[in-house]
Amino acid sequence: MKIKISEKMKKRLIVTGIILLITAAIVIVALYISNQYVRTFIDRNILRKEVLENDVVKIELNSQENSSIYAYYKYITILNKNILTTYNASGEKKYEHEVQISNPTYASNNRFLVIAEKNGQEIVVISENNILWQKTVEGEIEKVNVNKNGYVTIITSGTSYKTVVITYSPEGKELFKTYMSNTLAIKAEVSNDNKYLSLAEVDISGTLIQSNIKIISFEKAKTDPKNSVIYSYQAETNQLITDIKYQDRDKLICMYDNSINSLQDEKNEKILDFAETKAVATSIDLNDYIMYTTEKTVNLISTNTQIVLKNIKTQKENVYTINSTVKSIKAYGNNLAFNTGTEVQFISSNGWLQRRYISSQEMKDIILADYLAAIVYKDKIEIINL
């Protein structure tokens, strides 16, 4: 005997089914967020975030040759015997260029990659598959940097000045030089709106270390370089500046040996104290986040690593826990990599797991870019898409 279901009853069943599905989805999401064991199970068995060594694209290396490897945007570059070869995320060779660089120092941002001869004079600037410009500069190149729009800074030494910072446009036009007679430049950073150059410098001529931040106006530097500094900040005596980075438009994040501060509108604010938080490792290399880790002893042979990601806009903290000691950490853009030996956990700056890579052997290095990671061994590179 067939049971007839009225149209009204059908609608009720459909609505009830939708409500049950939504409720189940909410419960699963809540458990995924709050329960690490549930999250691990779902990541591994449903979302398939676990990546094994044999499941990824490989680029073969000659273990007898000394290759320099870097990743940027969605590409991997290998510099060997003055030949720069670029591969995409599928391991396909995209181009080769001959460059007069054998001992490189690198910097990248967005689609731009800068390669220069460390303690030499050659510099090459690349955007995706093209060389934008290359030059021979005066002095010896110590460090290079590039902002997201392609403005390049070069810190040089070996002239009559202790340090000279040269700033270039994306087209390779020299905009201005900044001369330092008594201080060493630690980092040169161009703002995201291309209006300011910030310099982190250290004076070690006396018995005590003195760290300074100077902000230079592009407009003034082009016409009146001597009076182009629009703001200076002097850190506490013996506080060593180690890095600076523009985040959240025009907020300058400054890393010292004991704290992380923000500098905006001539207001200096401490946003992380290493001693108070018992920070083990720190980084300002993320977009709009700072990162620090702490360790917690679980028992005599086990230690957990807690990763805290603090949003500099909202001050909200995202926390991710790894149930072991971390051997090395890499941070770039919105991505972090935590190496625990034969496993690497890649997480995003919002605290979510992106990939868990498992290897049968120790890794030589991990290199991060915007959309991929390169796992480097002596004889190969394995590509992880993020």
C-alpha positions as CSV (number, residue, x, y, z in Angstrom):
1,M,0.0,0.0,0.0
2,K,1.4,3.4,-1.0
3,I,1.5,6.2,1.5
4,K,0.6,9.5,0.0
5,I,2.5,12.6,1.3
6,S,0.9,15.9,0.9
7,E,2.7,18.9,-0.6
8,K,2.6,20.6,2.8
9,M,4.3,17.6,4.5
10,K,7.0,17.5,1.7
11,K,7.8,21.1,2.4
12,R,8.1,20.4,6.1
13,L,10.4,17.5,5.5
14,I,12.6,19.5,3.2
15,V,12.8,22.4,5.7
16,T,13.6,20.0,8.5
17,G,16.3,18.3,6.4
18,I,17.9,21.7,5.6
19,I,17.8,22.7,9.3
20,L,19.5,19.4,10.3
21,L,22.2,19.8,7.6
22,I,22.9,23.4,8.7
23,T,23.0,22.3,12.4
24,A,25.3,19.4,11.6
25,A,27.6,21.8,9.6
26,I,27.7,24.3,12.5
27,V,28.6,21.5,15.0
28,I,31.3,20.1,12.7
29,V,32.8,23.6,12.2
30,A,32.7,24.3,15.9
31,L,34.4,21.1,16.7
32,Y,37.0,21.7,13.9
33,I,37.8,25.1,15.5
34,S,37.8,24.1,19.1
35,N,39.0,20.5,19.2
36,Q,42.5,19.7,17.9
37,Y,41.9,16.0,17.6
38,V,38.8,16.5,15.4
39,R,40.7,19.1,13.4
40,T,43.6,16.7,12.8
41,F,41.2,13.9,11.8
42,I,39.4,16.1,9.3
43,D,42.6,17.6,7.9
44,R,44.1,14.2,7.3
45,N,41.1,12.1,6.2
46,I,38.6,14.6,4.7
47,L,40.4,17.7,3.6
48,R,43.5,15.7,2.5
49,K,45.9,18.4,3.8
50,E,48.6,15.7,4.5
51,V,51.2,15.6,1.8
52,L,53.7,12.7,1.5
53,E,57.2,13.0,-0.1
54,N,56.3,10.9,-3.1
55,D,53.1,12.9,-3.9
56,V,54.7,16.2,-4.9
57,V,56.4,17.7,-8.0
58,K,60.2,17.4,-8.0
59,I,63.0,19.4,-9.5
60,E,66.3,17.4,-9.7
61,L,69.5,19.0,-8.5
62,N,73.1,18.0,-9.0
63,S,74.3,17.3,-5.5
64,Q,77.9,17.9,-6.5
65,E,77.2,21.5,-7.5
66,N,76.5,24.5,-5.3
67,S,73.1,25.9,-6.3
68,S,71.4,29.0,-4.8
69,I,67.6,28.5,-4.5
70,Y,64.9,31.1,-3.9
71,A,61.1,31.2,-4.2
72,Y,59.0,34.2,-5.0
73,Y,55.3,34.8,-5.9
74,K,54.5,31.4,-7.6
75,Y,58.0,30.6,-9.0
76,I,61.2,28.9,-7.9
77,T,64.6,30.2,-9.1
78,I,67.9,28.3,-9.2
79,L,71.2,30.1,-9.7
80,N,74.1,27.9,-10.7
81,K,77.3,28.9,-12.5
82,N,75.8,32.4,-13.4
83,I,72.7,30.8,-15.0
84,L,69.4,31.8,-13.4
85,T,66.7,29.2,-14.2
86,T,63.0,29.8,-13.2
87,Y,60.4,27.1,-12.7
88,N,56.6,27.4,-12.1
89,A,54.6,25.6,-9.4
90,S,54.3,22.5,-11.7
91,G,58.0,22.2,-12.0
92,E,58.1,23.4,-15.6
93,K,61.1,25.4,-16.7
94,K,59.9,28.9,-17.7
95,Y,63.1,30.7,-18.6
96,E,66.9,30.9,-18.3
97,H,69.0,34.1,-18.0
98,E,72.7,34.6,-17.7
99,V,73.6,36.9,-14.8
100,Q,77.0,37.9,-13.5
101,I,76.2,36.9,-10.0
102,S,77.8,33.9,-8.1
103,N,77.3,34.8,-4.4
104,P,73.8,36.1,-4.3
105,T,71.8,38.0,-1.7
106,Y,68.0,38.0,-2.4
107,A,64.8,39.9,-1.6
108,S,61.3,39.5,-3.0
109,N,57.9,41.1,-2.6
110,N,54.7,40.5,-4.6
111,R,55.8,39.7,-8.2
112,F,59.3,41.2,-7.8
113,L,62.6,39.4,-7.1
114,V,65.9,41.2,-6.6
115,I,69.2,39.3,-6.8
116,A,72.5,41.0,-6.1
117,E,76.2,40.0,-5.7
118,K,76.9,40.0,-2.0
119,N,79.9,42.3,-1.4
120,G,79.9,42.9,-5.1
121,Q,78.4,45.5,-7.5
122,E,75.9,43.6,-9.7
123,I,72.1,43.7,-9.2
124,V,69.3,42.2,-11.3
125,V,65.5,42.9,-10.8
126,I,63.0,40.5,-12.1
127,S,59.2,40.6,-12.4
128,E,57.6,37.2,-13.1
129,N,59.5,35.9,-16.2
130,N,61.2,39.1,-17.3
131,I,64.4,41.0,-16.2
132,L,63.1,44.5,-15.6
133,W,66.6,46.1,-15.1
134,Q,70.1,45.4,-14.1
135,K,73.0,47.6,-13.1
136,T,76.5,47.9,-11.7
137,V,76.5,50.0,-8.6
138,E,79.3,51.9,-6.8
139,G,80.5,50.4,-3.6
140,E,79.9,46.9,-2.2
141,I,76.4,45.6,-1.9
142,E,75.5,44.5,1.6
143,K,71.7,44.1,1.5
144,V,68.8,44.6,-1.0
145,N,65.1,45.1,-0.5
146,V,62.0,45.7,-2.7
147,N,58.5,46.9,-1.8
148,K,55.3,45.4,-3.3
149,N,55.3,48.0,-6.1
150,G,58.9,47.4,-7.2
151,Y,60.8,50.2,-5.5
152,V,64.3,48.8,-4.7
153,T,66.8,49.8,-2.0
154,I,70.4,48.8,-1.9
155,I,72.6,49.2,1.2
156,T,76.3,49.5,0.2
157,S,79.6,49.9,2.0
158,G,83.2,50.3,0.9
159,T,83.1,54.0,0.0
160,S,84.2,57.1,1.9
161,Y,80.9,56.8,3.9
162,K,80.2,54.0,6.4
163,T,76.9,53.2,4.6
164,V,75.2,54.5,1.5
165,V,71.5,53.6,0.7
166,I,70.5,53.9,-3.0
167,T,66.8,54.0,-3.8
168,Y,65.5,53.1,-7.3
169,S,62.1,53.3,-9.1
170,P,60.5,50.2,-10.5
171,E,62.0,51.1,-13.9
172,G,65.5,51.2,-12.5
173,K,65.9,55.0,-12.3
174,E,68.0,56.1,-9.4
175,L,65.8,58.4,-7.3
176,F,68.3,59.5,-4.5
177,K,71.1,58.4,-2.3
178,T,71.2,58.5,1.5
179,Y,74.7,58.9,3.1
180,M,75.6,57.8,6.6
181,S,79.0,58.8,8.0
182,N,78.8,57.3,11.5
183,T,76.1,54.6,11.5
184,L,75.5,51.2,9.9
185,A,72.2,50.6,8.0
186,I,70.4,47.4,9.2
187,K,67.4,47.7,6.9
188,A,66.0,50.1,4.3
189,E,62.2,49.8,3.7
190,V,60.0,51.8,1.2
191,S,56.5,52.4,2.4
192,N,53.5,50.8,0.6
193,D,52.4,54.1,-0.9
194,N,56.0,54.8,-2.2
195,K,56.2,58.1,-0.3
196,Y,58.7,57.3,2.4
197,L,62.0,55.5,3.0
198,S,62.5,54.2,6.5
199,L,66.0,53.4,7.7
200,A,67.0,51.2,10.7
201,E,70.5,52.2,11.7
202,V,72.9,51.4,14.5
203,D,75.7,53.5,15.9
204,I,78.4,51.3,17.4
205,S,81.2,53.9,17.6
206,G,80.8,54.4,21.3
207,T,80.9,52.0,24.3
208,L,77.0,51.6,24.1
209,I,74.8,50.6,21.2
210,Q,72.5,53.3,19.9
211,S,69.7,52.2,17.5
212,N,67.8,54.8,15.4
213,I,64.9,54.9,13.0
214,K,64.8,57.6,10.4
215,I,61.9,58.3,8.0
216,I,62.8,60.1,4.8
217,S,60.4,61.9,2.4
218,F,60.8,60.8,-1.2
219,E,59.7,64.3,-2.4
220,K,62.2,66.1,-0.2
221,A,65.0,63.6,-0.9
222,K,64.8,64.3,-4.7
223,T,65.3,68.1,-4.2
224,D,67.0,68.6,-0.9
225,P,68.6,65.3,0.4
226,K,70.2,66.9,3.4
227,N,66.9,68.0,4.9
228,S,64.8,65.0,3.8
229,V,64.4,63.4,7.2
230,I,60.9,64.2,8.4
231,Y,61.1,62.1,11.6
232,S,63.7,60.4,13.8
233,Y,63.2,58.0,16.7
234,Q,66.0,57.1,19.1
235,A,65.6,53.8,20.9
236,E,66.7,53.1,24.4
237,T,70.4,52.8,24.9
238,N,71.8,49.3,24.2
239,Q,68.5,48.3,22.5
240,L,69.5,46.7,19.2
241,I,67.3,47.1,16.1
242,T,67.3,44.0,14.0
243,D,64.5,44.5,11.4
244,I,61.8,46.8,10.2
245,K,58.8,46.2,7.9
246,Y,55.8,48.3,6.7
247,Q,52.5,46.7,7.5
248,D,48.9,48.0,7.5
249,R,49.5,50.7,5.0
250,D,51.9,53.1,6.7
251,K,52.6,51.5,10.1
252,L,56.2,50.6,10.5
253,I,56.9,47.5,12.6
254,C,60.3,47.6,14.3
255,M,61.9,44.5,15.8
256,Y,64.5,44.9,18.5
257,D,66.5,42.3,20.5
258,N,64.0,42.6,23.3
259,S,60.7,43.8,21.8
260,I,58.6,44.5,18.8
261,N,57.3,48.1,18.5
262,S,55.1,49.9,16.0
263,L,55.8,53.4,14.7
264,Q,53.0,55.5,13.1
265,D,52.3,59.2,13.1
266,E,55.4,59.8,15.2
267,K,53.9,57.6,17.9
268,N,56.1,54.7,19.2
269,E,54.2,51.8,20.8
270,K,55.5,48.5,22.2
271,I,53.3,45.7,20.9
272,L,55.3,42.7,22.2
273,D,57.7,42.3,25.1
274,F,59.9,39.2,24.7
275,A,60.5,38.7,28.4
276,E,56.9,39.1,29.4
277,T,55.6,36.6,26.8
278,K,58.6,34.3,27.2
279,A,58.9,34.3,23.4
280,V,61.3,31.8,22.0
281,A,61.2,32.8,18.3
282,T,59.7,36.0,16.7
283,S,59.0,37.3,13.2
284,I,57.6,40.5,11.6
285,D,57.8,39.0,8.0
286,L,54.1,38.4,7.7
287,N,51.4,40.7,6.2
288,D,49.7,42.7,9.0
289,Y,50.7,40.1,11.7
290,I,53.6,39.5,14.1
291,M,54.4,36.0,15.2
292,Y,56.0,34.6,18.3
293,T,56.3,31.1,19.8
294,T,56.4,29.8,23.3
295,E,57.2,26.3,24.6
296,K,55.4,24.3,27.2
297,T,56.9,21.1,28.8
298,V,54.3,18.4,28.8
299,N,56.4,15.7,30.5
300,L,60.1,14.7,30.8
301,I,60.5,13.9,27.1
302,S,57.8,16.0,25.4
303,T,57.4,19.7,24.7
304,N,54.7,21.6,22.9
305,T,55.2,24.7,20.7
306,Q,52.5,27.3,20.8
307,I,52.4,29.7,17.8
308,V,50.8,33.1,18.5
309,L,49.8,35.3,15.5
310,K,48.9,38.8,16.6
311,N,47.0,41.0,14.1
312,I,48.5,44.5,14.3
313,K,45.2,46.1,13.2
314,T,42.8,44.5,15.6
315,Q,45.2,43.1,18.3
316,K,43.4,39.8,18.0
317,E,45.6,36.7,18.5
318,N,45.3,33.4,16.6
319,V,46.9,30.4,18.3
320,Y,48.2,27.2,16.8
321,T,49.8,24.4,18.8
322,I,52.3,21.8,17.5
323,N,52.8,18.8,19.7
324,S,56.6,18.8,19.5
325,T,59.7,21.1,19.5
326,V,60.2,23.1,16.4
327,K,63.6,23.0,14.8
328,S,63.2,25.9,12.4
329,I,60.6,28.5,11.3
330,K,60.1,30.4,8.1
331,A,57.6,33.2,7.6
332,Y,56.6,35.1,4.4
333,G,53.5,37.1,3.5
334,N,50.5,35.1,4.8
335,N,52.4,31.8,5.2
336,L,54.5,30.1,7.9
337,A,56.4,26.8,7.9
338,F,57.4,24.9,11.1
339,N,59.9,22.2,10.7
340,T,59.9,19.5,13.4
341,G,62.5,17.2,11.7
342,T,60.9,15.0,9.1
343,E,57.6,16.9,9.1
344,V,56.7,20.5,8.1
345,Q,53.4,22.1,9.1
346,F,52.4,25.0,6.9
347,I,49.9,27.4,8.5
348,S,48.4,30.6,7.4
349,S,48.5,33.9,9.4
350,N,44.9,33.3,10.6
351,G,46.1,30.2,12.4
352,W,44.7,27.5,10.1
353,L,46.7,24.5,8.8
354,Q,47.4,24.7,5.0
355,R,49.5,21.6,4.5
356,R,51.3,18.9,6.6
357,Y,54.3,17.6,4.7
358,I,55.9,14.3,5.8
359,S,59.4,13.3,4.6
360,S,61.5,10.2,5.1
361,Q,64.7,12.2,5.5
362,E,66.0,15.5,7.0
363,M,65.5,18.6,4.9
364,K,68.3,21.0,4.0
365,D,66.1,24.1,3.8
366,I,62.5,25.3,3.4
367,I,61.8,28.4,1.2
368,L,58.5,30.2,1.3
369,A,56.7,32.3,-1.3
370,D,53.2,33.7,-1.7
371,Y,51.7,30.6,-3.3
372,L,54.2,27.8,-2.8
373,A,57.0,26.4,-0.7
374,A,60.2,24.7,-1.8
375,I,61.5,21.8,0.3
376,V,65.2,21.6,-0.5
377,Y,67.4,18.5,-0.3
378,K,70.9,17.9,-1.5
379,D,69.7,16.3,-4.8
380,K,66.2,17.7,-5.4
381,I,63.6,20.3,-4.6
382,E,60.0,19.3,-3.8
383,I,57.2,21.8,-4.5
384,I,54.3,22.3,-2.1
385,N,51.4,24.4,-3.4
386,L,49.9,26.5,-0.6
